[in-house]
Amino acid sequence: MDTNMKKPWEVIRSEQGPNLVLFQARYNWVRNPRNAKSMKALVLESADWVNIVAITPEKKIVVVQQYRFGVGKTTTEIAGGIIDTGEMPEQAAIRELKEETGYSAASWKYLGWVETNPAFLNNLCHQWLALDVVKTSHPELDEGEEISVTELSLEEVRSEIEQGRMRNSLTVLALSRVFDLRNIE
């Protein structure tokens, strides 16, 4: 670890930028402690997120396929979403799993949190393991969602990753906290 980075970057001033629906832009003018040069930095403020590795009693993993605007295609991911104001991460995980998939879990385990992309995002993604999930209702999708739900074996999940259909970094990271995703010959 580089111990030369002990001085923090000084925030000279901040200015609110445009509201980008899911994000609130903020511009910080900061000073580099190494060379005293100032620059304008973009920060996208967002509520924290959750994602859920949901496993059935038969050891199948519940996944969703949905169109993602950023990459312009349908991706395979685990369930997840934004934590609502005043909501605790576990409550959000329970809600998001039920809303996106119609599944509920008998047991929950917190896997920890990660910074989603600290280069410009200020939020965290809380990762959860839901065990013995069963379908208890129909999904309750937002207006901007069209989701297909399926159950995959661990080998099928590995194949989705290898075939490039499962590339969401937060999904792969959460799965790797539960499973060994390497192909061992």
Secondary structure as the mmCIF struct_conf table of DSSP 4:
data_model
#
loop_
_struct_conf.conf_type_id
_struct_conf.id
_struct_conf.beg_label_comp_id
_struct_conf.beg_label_asym_id
_struct_conf.beg_label_seq_id
_struct_conf.end_label_comp_id
_struct_conf.end_label_asym_id
_struct_conf.end_label_seq_id
TURN_TY1_P TURN_TY1_P1 THR A 3 ASN A 4
BEND BEND1 LYS A 7 LYS A 7
HELX_LH_PP_P HELX_LH_PP_P1 PRO A 8 TRP A 9
STRN STRN1 GLU A 10 ASN A 19
BEND BEND2 VAL A 21 LEU A 22
STRN STRN2 GLN A 24 ARG A 31
TURN_TY1_P TURN_TY1_P2 PRO A 33 ASN A 35
STRN STRN3 SER A 38 GLU A 45
STRN STRN4 TRP A 49 ILE A 55
TURN_TY1_P TURN_TY1_P3 PRO A 57 GLU A 58
BEND BEND3 LYS A 59 LYS A 59
STRN STRN5 ILE A 61 ARG A 68
TURN_TY1_P TURN_TY1_P4 PHE A 69 GLY A 72
STRN STRN6 LYS A 73 GLU A 77
STRN STRN7 ALA A 79 ILE A 82
HELX_LH_PP_P HELX_LH_PP_P2 ILE A 83 ASP A 84
TURN_TY1_P TURN_TY1_P5 THR A 85 GLY A 86
HELX_RH_AL_P HELX_RH_AL_P1 PRO A 89 THR A 101
BEND BEND4 GLY A 102 GLY A 102
STRN STRN8 TYR A 103 SER A 104
BEND BEND5 ALA A 106 ALA A 106
STRN STRN9 SER A 107 GLU A 115
BEND BEND6 THR A 116 THR A 116
TURN_TY1_P TURN_TY1_P6 PRO A 118 PHE A 120
STRN STRN10 LEU A 121 LEU A 121
STRN STRN11 LEU A 124 LEU A 131
BEND BEND7 ASP A 132 ASP A 132
STRN STRN12 VAL A 134 LYS A 135
BEND BEND8 SER A 137 SER A 137
TURN_TY1_P TURN_TY1_P7 GLU A 143 GLY A 144
STRN STRN13 ILE A 147 LEU A 152
HELX_RH_AL_P HELX_RH_AL_P2 LEU A 154 GLU A 162
TURN_TY1_P TURN_TY1_P8 GLN A 163 GLY A 164
BEND BEND9 ARG A 165 ARG A 165
HELX_RH_AL_P HELX_RH_AL_P3 SER A 169 SER A 176
TURN_TY1_P TURN_TY1_P9 ARG A 177 VAL A 178
BEND BEND10 PHE A 179 PHE A 179
BEND BEND11 ARG A 182 ARG A 182
#
